[in-house]
């Protein structure tokens, strides 16, 4: 839109250098003012969008970091639980093998 604004200003300057009526001059100025307003409005929308994006990105990063930390904690507990289950199963297996008739421990 800024490029269009600049092109329009260039055309206005070219036309005014050749002579322009007061009505056309007013029309050019009114149109330029509308373009300026539209550009400012769009710049405001873009700035607000960038700000919103920045806030959302920071929030996402924070939550993502927390999720990763919690995931590591869960993994650690799952590994510890699995290790404990394996120890328990090994102990049960050892106890069963010791209770079998004819095993080395009962002679």
C-alpha positions as CSV (number, residue, x, y, z in Angstrom):
1,X,0.0,0.0,0.0
2,X,2.9,2.3,0.7
3,X,4.2,1.7,-2.8
4,X,0.8,2.6,-4.3
5,X,0.8,5.7,-2.1
6,X,4.2,6.7,-3.4
7,X,3.2,6.1,-7.0
8,X,0.0,8.2,-6.5
9,X,2.1,11.0,-5.1
10,X,4.5,10.8,-8.1
11,X,1.6,11.0,-10.5
12,X,0.1,13.9,-8.5
13,X,3.4,15.8,-8.7
14,X,3.7,15.2,-12.4
15,X,0.1,16.3,-13.0
16,X,0.5,19.4,-10.8
17,X,3.6,20.5,-12.6
18,X,1.6,20.7,-15.8
19,X,-1.2,22.6,-14.1
20,X,-4.2,21.2,-12.3
21,X,-7.6,22.5,-11.4
22,X,-8.6,23.3,-7.9
23,X,-11.2,20.5,-7.9
24,X,-8.6,17.9,-9.1
25,X,-6.2,19.2,-6.4
26,X,-8.8,18.7,-3.7
27,X,-9.6,15.2,-5.0
28,X,-5.9,14.2,-5.0
29,X,-5.5,15.6,-1.5
30,X,-8.6,13.8,-0.2
31,X,-7.5,10.5,-1.8
32,X,-4.0,10.9,-0.4
33,X,-5.5,11.6,3.1
34,X,-7.6,8.4,2.8
35,X,-4.5,6.4,1.7
36,X,-2.6,7.9,4.7
37,X,-5.4,6.9,7.0
38,X,-5.6,3.4,5.6
39,X,-1.8,3.0,5.9
40,X,-1.8,4.1,9.5
41,X,-4.7,1.8,10.3
42,X,-2.9,-1.2,8.7
43,X,0.3,-0.3,10.5
44,X,-1.6,-0.3,13.8
45,X,-3.2,-3.7,13.0
46,X,0.3,-5.1,12.1
47,X,1.8,-3.7,15.3
48,X,-1.0,-5.1,17.4
49,X,-0.6,-8.5,15.7
50,X,3.1,-8.5,16.2
51,X,2.6,-7.7,19.9
52,X,0.0,-10.4,20.3
53,X,2.2,-12.9,18.5
54,X,5.1,-12.0,20.8
55,X,3.0,-12.5,23.9
56,X,1.5,-15.8,22.6
57,X,5.0,-17.0,21.6
58,X,6.4,-16.2,25.1
59,X,3.4,-18.0,26.7
60,X,4.0,-21.0,24.4
61,X,7.7,-21.1,25.3
62,X,7.0,-21.0,29.0
63,X,4.4,-23.8,28.7
64,X,6.6,-25.9,26.4
65,X,9.5,-25.6,28.8
66,X,7.2,-26.7,31.7
67,X,5.9,-29.6,29.7
68,X,9.4,-30.8,28.9
69,X,10.4,-30.6,32.5
70,X,7.3,-32.5,33.6
71,X,7.8,-35.1,30.9
72,X,11.4,-35.7,32.2
73,X,10.0,-36.1,35.8
74,X,7.4,-38.6,34.5
75,X,10.0,-40.5,32.6
76,X,12.2,-40.7,35.7
77,X,9.4,-42.0,37.8
78,X,8.4,-44.5,35.2
79,X,12.0,-45.8,35.0
80,X,12.2,-46.0,38.8
81,X,8.9,-47.9,38.9
82,X,10.0,-50.3,36.2
83,X,13.3,-50.9,38.0
84,X,11.4,-51.6,41.2
85,X,9.0,-54.0,39.4
86,X,12.0,-55.8,38.0
87,X,13.6,-56.1,41.4
88,X,10.4,-57.4,42.9
89,X,10.0,-60.0,40.1
90,X,13.6,-61.1,40.5
91,X,13.1,-61.4,44.3
92,X,9.9,-63.5,43.7
93,X,11.7,-65.6,41.2
94,X,14.6,-66.1,43.6
95,X,12.2,-67.0,46.5
96,X,10.4,-69.5,44.3
97,X,13.6,-71.2,43.2
98,X,14.7,-71.5,46.8
99,X,11.4,-73.1,47.9
100,X,11.4,-75.8,45.1
101,X,11.8,-79.3,46.4
102,X,15.2,-80.6,45.4
103,X,16.7,-77.2,45.0
104,X,20.2,-76.7,46.3
105,X,19.1,-74.5,49.2
106,X,16.8,-77.2,50.8
107,X,19.3,-80.1,51.0
